[in-house]
Amino acid sequence: MCSSSLSNQPRVCHAGPKGYVPALHGIHRKTMVNGDRTQLVEFKLKRDAVIPAHQHPQEQTGYLVSGHLILTIAGVDHEMRPGDSWTIPGGVEHRARILDDSVAIEVFSPARQDYQN
């Protein structure tokens, strides 16, 4: 639950188990908070799940909290472990193979309208 939804106002959101929605098979996401120009999203990724190759206009910056995955950005594979981070410019193709149950936190700028949950 967030304290404000008004533009140009501080927003404080408190964690809870609700709000996760299925994104793909084995992948759930929760939009944690939206800013005026950014959006914070948590992903829960199950072992053997796949995020197929895609691109979007938003810049995407992420941090792997737990787990293990292969992140492919512009055709180059990157083995990601807890504590690793990345940034993907808008319009660049990327995909992921989840090797172990994982949790990732990502920021999108500007906010993705399709992630407004």
N, CA, C and O of each residue as an XYZ file, in Angstrom:
468
protein
N       0.846     -1.175      0.000
C       0.000      0.000      0.000
C       0.892      1.239      0.000
O       1.854      1.320      0.763
N       0.570      2.188     -0.848
C       1.355      3.410     -0.970
C       0.641      4.574     -0.303
O      -0.587      4.617     -0.220
N       1.457      5.524      0.173
C       0.908      6.656      0.915
C       0.324      7.740      0.022
O      -0.494      8.536      0.483
N       0.726      7.789     -1.250
C       0.236      8.850     -2.128
C       0.290      8.366     -3.561
O       1.169      7.587     -3.929
N      -0.642      8.822     -4.364
C      -0.595      8.523     -5.798
C      -0.591      9.812     -6.609
O      -0.743      9.778     -7.830
N      -0.419     10.938     -5.942
C      -0.414     12.223     -6.626
C       0.934     12.481     -7.273
O       1.974     12.137     -6.710
N       0.920     13.081     -8.444
C       2.149     13.449     -9.131
C       2.928     14.469     -8.303
O       2.335     15.301     -7.618
N       4.243     14.402     -8.368
C       5.146     15.314     -7.660
C       4.992     15.268     -6.150
O       5.318     16.241     -5.470
N       4.501     14.159     -5.612
C       4.398     13.978     -4.170
C       5.232     12.758     -3.775
O       5.314     11.795     -4.538
N       5.851     12.788     -2.595
C       6.571     11.597     -2.144
C       5.625     10.413     -2.033
O       4.447     10.569     -1.711
N       6.155      9.231     -2.305
C       5.370      8.012     -2.177
C       6.146      7.035     -1.303
O       7.333      6.800     -1.528
N       5.491      6.481     -0.332
C       6.073      5.450      0.519
C       5.165      4.243      0.420
O       3.963      4.341      0.669
N       5.737      3.097      0.055
C       4.953      1.877     -0.095
C       5.495      0.820      0.857
O       6.706      0.675      1.021
N       4.586      0.089      1.476
C       4.975     -0.944      2.433
C       4.790     -2.324      1.823
O       3.803     -2.593      1.138
N       5.756     -3.190      2.084
C       5.760     -4.535      1.513
C       4.592     -5.356      2.037
O       4.066     -5.108      3.122
N       4.213     -6.322      1.251
C       3.160     -7.251      1.627
C       3.104     -8.367      0.606
O       3.688     -8.247     -0.472
N       2.416     -9.447      0.921
C       2.377    -10.599      0.017
C       1.445    -10.415     -1.180
O       1.501    -11.206     -2.121
N       0.604     -9.406     -1.166
C      -0.351     -9.205     -2.253
C       0.273     -8.390     -3.379
O       1.281     -7.708     -3.191
N      -0.346     -8.474     -4.548
C       0.059     -7.643     -5.662
C       0.870     -8.338     -6.731
O       1.147     -7.739     -7.770
N       1.263     -9.594     -6.513
C       2.021    -10.319     -7.534
C       1.069    -10.810     -8.615
O       0.003    -11.352     -8.323
N       1.464    -10.615     -9.854
C       0.659    -11.073    -10.984
C       1.530    -11.945    -11.880
O       2.731    -11.705    -12.008
N       0.922    -12.966    -12.506
C       1.721    -13.786    -13.426
C       2.129    -12.974    -14.650
O       1.310    -12.282    -15.253
N       3.395    -13.069    -15.001
C       3.899    -12.380    -16.184
C       4.096    -13.375    -17.324
O       3.663    -13.135    -18.451
N       4.742    -14.471    -17.026
C       4.975    -15.583    -17.946
C       4.968    -16.850    -17.108
O       4.899    -16.782    -15.881
N       5.040    -18.009    -17.761
C       5.080    -19.260    -17.011
C       6.299    -19.254    -16.074
O       7.437    -19.129    -16.528
N       6.050    -19.389    -14.775
C       7.126    -19.434    -13.791
C       7.652    -18.072    -13.380
O       8.663    -17.986    -12.682
N       6.987    -17.011    -13.799
C       7.460    -15.656    -13.488
C       6.289    -14.818    -12.989
O       5.250    -14.717    -13.640
N       6.485    -14.219    -11.814
C       5.494    -13.299    -11.250
C       6.176    -11.954    -11.017
O       7.361    -11.887    -10.693
N       5.405    -10.896    -11.188
C       5.948     -9.560    -10.966
C       5.018     -8.766    -10.062
O       3.813     -9.010     -9.986
N       5.624     -7.813     -9.387
C       4.865     -6.904     -8.532
C       5.441     -5.507     -8.707
O       6.622     -5.280     -8.444
N       4.618     -4.583     -9.147
C       5.049     -3.194     -9.224
C       5.046     -2.647     -7.807
O       4.002     -2.556     -7.160
N       6.232     -2.285     -7.339
C       6.394     -1.857     -5.953
C       5.983     -0.391     -5.748
O       5.293     -0.050     -4.788
N       6.431      0.465     -6.685
C       6.103      1.888     -6.587
C       6.350      2.535     -7.951
O       7.251      2.139     -8.690
N       5.539      3.524     -8.262
C       5.704      4.322     -9.478
C       6.091      5.733     -9.084
O       5.476      6.337     -8.205
N       7.111      6.251     -9.740
C       7.463      7.658     -9.597
C       6.954      8.408    -10.809
O       6.249      7.839    -11.642
N       7.300      9.663    -10.916
C       6.888     10.440    -12.077
C       7.617      9.983    -13.337
O       7.063     10.058    -14.434
N       8.861      9.509    -13.190
C       9.646      9.070    -14.348
C      10.229      7.671    -14.193
O      10.905      7.186    -15.100
N       9.984      7.018    -13.073
C      10.544      5.684    -12.835
C       9.497      4.747    -12.267
O       8.433      5.160    -11.806
N       9.841      3.458    -12.319
C       8.948      2.414    -11.810
C       9.820      1.302    -11.232
O      10.746      0.838    -11.896
N       9.539      0.875    -10.017
C      10.284     -0.181     -9.340
C       9.445     -1.451     -9.330
O       8.303     -1.444     -8.871
N      10.022     -2.556     -9.845
C       9.284     -3.814     -9.998
C      10.105     -4.960     -9.417
O      11.312     -5.046     -9.643
N       9.445     -5.836     -8.671
C      10.085     -7.058     -8.161
C       9.610     -8.237     -8.998
O       8.421     -8.371     -9.287
N      10.550     -9.085     -9.380
C      10.243    -10.303    -10.130
C      10.620    -11.519     -9.312
O      11.718    -11.588     -8.759
N       9.703    -12.489     -9.232
C       9.985    -13.803     -8.662
C      10.044    -14.767     -9.841
O       9.075    -14.923    -10.584
N      11.194    -15.405     -9.998
C      11.474    -16.218    -11.175
C      11.756    -17.656    -10.741
O      12.640    -17.891     -9.917
N      11.021    -18.605    -11.281
C      11.196    -20.015    -10.936
C      12.261    -20.665    -11.819
O      12.427    -20.314    -12.987
N      12.965    -21.607    -11.237
C      13.974    -22.368    -11.962
C      13.391    -22.908    -13.269
O      12.251    -23.373    -13.295
N      14.160    -22.849    -14.338
C      13.819    -23.313    -15.687
C      12.846    -22.406    -16.433
O      12.481    -22.709    -17.570
N      12.416    -21.300    -15.823
C      11.568    -20.344    -16.557
C      12.430    -19.630    -17.598
O      13.652    -19.545    -17.471
N      11.763    -19.128    -18.619
C      12.446    -18.414    -19.701
C      11.691    -17.117    -19.986
O      10.467    -17.112    -20.121
N      12.431    -16.036    -20.073
C      11.882    -14.780    -20.577
C      12.359    -14.692    -22.016
O      13.554    -14.518    -22.255
N      11.454    -14.808    -22.981
C      11.886    -14.814    -24.384
C      12.457    -13.461    -24.819
O      12.243    -12.436    -24.171
N      13.181    -13.491    -25.921
C      13.785    -12.270    -26.457
C      12.694    -11.228    -26.708
O      11.649    -11.526    -27.287
N      12.958    -10.016    -26.265
C      12.027     -8.911    -26.454
C      12.791     -7.599    -26.319
O      13.958     -7.576    -25.928
N      12.124     -6.535    -26.642
C      12.662     -5.194    -26.431
C      11.507     -4.262    -26.134
O      10.357     -4.556    -26.461
N      11.815     -3.141    -25.516
C      10.812     -2.126    -25.192
C      11.516     -0.779    -25.139
O      12.740     -0.730    -25.018
N      10.775      0.300    -25.227
C      11.422      1.618    -25.275
C      12.024      2.071    -23.939
O      12.847      2.985    -23.911
N      11.618      1.436    -22.836
C      12.106      1.866    -21.527
C      13.527      1.369    -21.258
O      13.888      0.250    -21.624
N      14.326      2.223    -20.611
C      15.590      1.767    -20.047
C      15.252      0.866    -18.864
O      14.288      1.123    -18.143
N      16.042     -0.187    -18.661
C      15.772     -1.176    -17.621
C      17.057     -1.417    -16.840
O      18.066     -1.835    -17.409
N      17.022     -1.156    -15.547
C      18.182     -1.362    -14.679
C      17.784     -2.352    -13.603
O      16.737     -2.195    -12.975
N      18.612     -3.383    -13.377
C      18.228     -4.424    -12.446
C      19.321     -4.847    -11.498
O      20.497     -4.530    -11.675
N      18.886     -5.583    -10.469
C      19.747     -6.103     -9.404
C      19.239     -7.489     -9.040
O      18.050     -7.657     -8.768
N      20.115     -8.480     -9.030
C      19.709     -9.838     -8.656
C      19.875    -10.008     -7.149
O      20.992    -10.012     -6.632
N      18.748    -10.149     -6.455
C      18.740    -10.301     -5.008
C      19.173    -11.713     -4.634
O      20.000    -11.904     -3.742
N      18.603    -12.703     -5.327
C      18.929    -14.094     -5.024
C      18.758    -14.925     -6.287
O      18.060    -14.522     -7.217
N      19.408    -16.097     -6.311
C      19.254    -17.013     -7.427
C      20.411    -16.980     -8.402
O      21.529    -16.586     -8.071
N      20.103    -17.408     -9.622
C      21.140    -17.564    -10.653
C      20.425    -17.570    -11.995
O      19.450    -18.301    -12.172
N      20.896    -16.768    -12.942
C      20.277    -16.723    -14.259
C      21.298    -16.319    -15.315
O      22.364    -15.785    -15.009
N      20.940    -16.589    -16.554
C      21.719    -16.121    -17.700
C      20.900    -15.027    -18.362
O      19.784    -15.262    -18.824
N      21.462    -13.839    -18.402
C      20.825    -12.688    -19.026
C      21.553    -12.422    -20.344
O      22.763    -12.197    -20.364
N      20.801    -12.453    -21.435
C      21.382    -12.193    -22.753
C      20.949    -10.813    -23.196
O      19.758    -10.539    -23.343
N      21.936     -9.935    -23.410
C      21.680     -8.556    -23.823
C      22.386     -8.335    -25.147
O      23.604     -8.486    -25.242
N      21.619     -7.977    -26.173
C      22.179     -7.723    -27.507
C      23.036     -8.894    -27.978
O      24.093     -8.701    -28.579
N      22.561    -10.127    -27.695
C      23.234    -11.327    -28.166
C      24.393    -11.813    -27.311
O      24.999    -12.834    -27.635
N      24.719    -11.119    -26.234
C      25.836    -11.507    -25.369
C      25.290    -12.056    -24.053
O      24.500    -11.395    -23.379
N      25.718    -13.285    -23.685
C      25.284    -13.928    -22.444
C      26.075    -13.398    -21.251
O      27.288    -13.198    -21.319
N      25.344    -13.175    -20.154
C      25.954    -12.727    -18.899
C      25.426    -13.628    -17.782
O      24.215    -13.703    -17.571
N      26.311    -14.304    -17.075
C      25.907    -15.133    -15.949
C      25.731    -14.229    -14.738
O      26.673    -13.558    -14.316
N      24.534    -14.212    -14.182
C      24.204    -13.299    -13.089
C      23.986    -14.086    -11.798
O      23.283    -15.095    -11.770
N      24.609    -13.591    -10.739
C      24.493    -14.188     -9.404
C      24.096    -13.086     -8.415
O      24.160    -11.904     -8.753
N      23.686    -13.462     -7.198
C      23.249    -12.452     -6.224
C      24.262    -11.315     -6.075
O      25.465    -11.540     -5.935
N      23.738    -10.097     -6.109
C      24.570     -8.905     -5.998
C      24.952     -8.304     -7.334
O      25.417     -7.166     -7.391
N      24.760     -9.060     -8.425
C      25.080     -8.541     -9.755
C      23.980     -7.589    -10.226
O      22.826     -7.693     -9.809
N      24.361     -6.666    -11.099
C      23.391     -5.692    -11.607
C      23.626     -5.449    -13.090
O      24.655     -5.842    -13.639
N      22.655     -4.792    -13.739
C      22.709     -4.554    -15.176
C      21.883     -3.326    -15.531
O      21.035     -2.869    -14.766
N      22.163     -2.818    -16.709
C      21.295     -1.803    -17.293
C      21.171     -2.106    -18.781
O      22.151     -2.451    -19.441
N      19.970     -1.975    -19.291
C      19.677     -2.273    -20.691
C      19.038     -1.027    -21.293
O      17.952     -0.626    -20.876
N      19.700     -0.416    -22.264
C      19.089      0.765    -22.889
C      17.768      0.408    -23.575
O      17.566     -0.734    -23.986
N      16.889      1.369    -23.693
C      15.644      1.155    -24.416
C      15.914      0.708    -25.849
O      16.856      1.181    -26.485
N      15.088     -0.199    -26.351
C      15.198     -0.665    -27.721
C      16.206     -1.776    -27.946
O      16.357     -2.236    -29.078
N      16.907     -2.228    -26.902
C      17.905     -3.288    -27.043
C      17.266     -4.638    -26.701
O      16.635     -4.786    -25.654
N      17.434     -5.616    -27.592
C      16.850     -6.940    -27.366
C      17.546     -7.648    -26.204
O      18.768     -7.588    -26.066
N      16.744     -8.322    -25.368
C      17.278     -9.079    -24.235
C      16.350    -10.233    -23.883
O      15.171    -10.233    -24.239
N      16.897    -11.208    -23.183
C      16.136    -12.383    -22.736
C      16.834    -12.954    -21.506
O      17.932    -12.522    -21.153
N      16.190    -13.933    -20.851
C      16.793    -14.545    -19.663
C      16.381    -16.004    -19.546
O      15.261    -16.388    -19.881
N      17.324    -16.805    -19.058
C      17.084    -18.209    -18.678
C      17.333    -18.301    -17.183
O      18.402    -17.921    -16.704
N      16.355    -18.801    -16.447
C      16.444    -18.854    -14.995
C      17.021    -20.217    -14.605
O      16.414    -21.253    -14.876
N      18.196    -20.212    -13.967
C      18.886    -21.456    -13.607
C      18.517    -21.954    -12.214
O      18.540    -23.160    -11.967
N      18.178    -21.051    -11.306
C      17.714    -21.374     -9.951
C      16.614    -20.385     -9.601
O      16.551    -19.294    -10.167
N      15.737    -20.767     -8.658
C      14.730    -19.811     -8.197
C      15.430    -18.493     -7.878
O      16.463    -18.481     -7.209
N      14.871    -17.396     -8.351
C      15.545    -16.104     -8.258
C      14.570    -14.988     -7.909
O      13.364    -15.103     -8.124
N      15.120    -13.907     -7.366
C      14.381    -12.671     -7.139
C      15.223    -11.547     -7.728
O      16.407    -11.416     -7.420
N      14.598    -10.740     -8.575
C      15.269     -9.592     -9.184
C      14.430     -8.344     -8.938
O      13.201     -8.395     -8.921
N      15.118     -7.232     -8.749
C      14.479     -5.930     -8.604
C      14.906     -5.104     -9.813
O      16.094     -5.027    -10.126
N      13.935     -4.482    -10.496
C      14.270     -3.697    -11.680
C      13.564     -2.350    -11.657
O      12.458     -2.203    -11.137
N      14.247     -1.375    -12.243
C      13.702     -0.030    -12.417
C      13.529      0.203    -13.910
O      14.434     -0.065    -14.700
N      12.363      0.702    -14.286
C      12.076      1.049    -15.680
C      11.885      2.566    -15.760
O      11.258      3.179    -14.896
N      12.443      3.147    -16.819
C      12.261      4.576    -17.031
C      12.121      4.831    -18.532
O      12.990      4.443    -19.313
N      11.033      5.480    -18.933
C       9.881      5.825    -18.100
C       9.115      4.571    -17.670
O       9.425      3.467    -18.120
N       8.137      4.738    -16.819
C       7.344      3.612    -16.312
C       6.653      2.884    -17.467
O       6.239      3.492    -18.454
N       6.544      1.566    -17.312
C       5.811      0.750    -18.295
C       4.325      0.804    -17.961
O       3.921      0.476    -16.845
N       3.527      1.212    -18.915
C       2.091      1.265    -18.696
C       1.496     -0.122    -18.493
O       0.515     -0.282    -17.766
N       2.096     -1.136    -19.144
C       1.576     -2.501    -18.998
C       1.924     -3.119    -17.657
O       1.462     -4.222    -17.364
N       2.721     -2.453    -16.828
C       3.074     -2.943    -15.485
C       2.350     -2.171    -14.389
O       2.745     -2.247    -13.226
N       1.327     -1.450    -14.725
C       0.548     -0.716    -13.732
C      -0.461     -1.670    -13.089
O      -1.575     -1.823    -13.589
N      -0.074     -2.311    -11.984
C      -1.014     -3.239    -11.321
C      -1.324     -2.785     -9.925
O      -2.093     -3.439     -9.220
